Amino acid sequence: MKRPSAAQPALAQDSAGDGFSAGSSFASSPSSQLVKRAALCGHGWIPSVLDLEPGNPDNPGRALADFFRLEDGKVVEHWDVIQDVPKTAANGNGMF
């Protein structure tokens, strides 16, 4: 398997292809504009983003965590984890 590079980033997103144009198109899609940014953090060359995709009274939404690998200051890989926000929690903390 060829290692992704700054010239051709790899996106681990089933609805987006690889490369800068695919990543740019996905990031500017209407669905990606609906999220509320909850946190930005990172360590070294792996920055991460935590977002809340709002829902409605019947569906609290989804938690979205995105992780990026940088090379020469550019994104070369992307992974994400998506989880439904539960309607109720076993504790008073909640997800957000």
N, C-alpha and C positions, 0 to 999 in steps of 0.2 A: 504494500500500500504506500502510495506516495504521500509524504508528509506535507500538510498544507503550508503555504508560505504567505508572506505579506502581499505577494503579487496575485495570489489566487486563494482567498480565504475559504474555509469549509464551514458550512452552517449545519448544525445538527437539528434542523427544523424541517419536519416532513412537508411543510407547505411552502418552503423556500428552497431555491436551488443554491449552488455554490457560486462564489464570486462576488465582487463588489456591487454589480448592478442588481443581482438577486437580493442581496442583503439590504441595499438601499430601497428597493421596491417594497420589500416586506416591512421594513421599518417605517415607511411612509404610508402604509395601507391604512384605511379607515379603522380597522379593528385594533391596530396597534396604538391609535391615538386616544382610545377610550380608557386607558389605564391610569391609575393614580399612583405616583411614585411613592413608595414607602421607605426605601433605604438604598443608599449607594455605599458600597464598601469594597475592599479588595486587599489583596496581599501580593506584593511583587507584581508578577505579570499576569495574575488572574483576578481582574476586577469583577464584581458581581453587582446585580441590580435586583431588588425585590419590589414587585409591583402588586397592586390590587386591581383586578378587573371587576368593576362594580356590577352588581346584579340588580335584583328587584326584591320586593318583599317576600316573594316565594323562593328566591334563589339568591343567597348572599354574595355570590360571585366566585371568583377563582383567585388563588394566590399564584403568582408567576415569579419564578426565580431564574434569572439568566446569568450565565457564567461565560466569560470571554478569555481567550488566551491571546496575549499580545506578543508581537514580534516587531522590533524596530518601531514601536509606537503605533502599530496598526493591528487591527483585529485579524487574526488568522484562523481562529476556531471559535465556535459558539455552541453552547449546550443550554438546554432549558429544562426546568421541572415545573409542571403545572398541577395544582391540587385544588379541588373544590373546597371552598370555605364552608365548614359545617354550620347548619342552622343553630345548633346549640353546642356548648362546650361542657366538658366534665368539670371544668374549673372556671373561675371568673376572669381568666386572662384573655381568652380569645386569641385569634391569629393576628389581629392588627390593633 
